[in-house]
Amino acid sequence: MIVLTDEQAIVVNRLLTCILLNETYRLSDVEDALVWTAPENRQILCPFDSLWSRNLAEEIVRLIRQPG
């Protein structure tokens, strides 16, 4: 189960709404959402998590923007 704070839930809700409506959104919101929804059994965050999340977020955005 993923547990988000109210602030995190608002960001994720806004992000998903923007994606579904094909509206502009911040890449940092995608990065944050990826970190927030990472496996909860992780005890130590790897120093490369931020870079990994950013690269994955950029790839997701690139794929979403690709013409069908």
Buried (B, 14 or more C-beta within 10 A) or exposed (E): EEEBEEEBEEBBEBBEEBBEEEEEBEEEBBBBBBBBEBEEEEEEEEEEBEEBBBEEBEEBBEEEEEEE
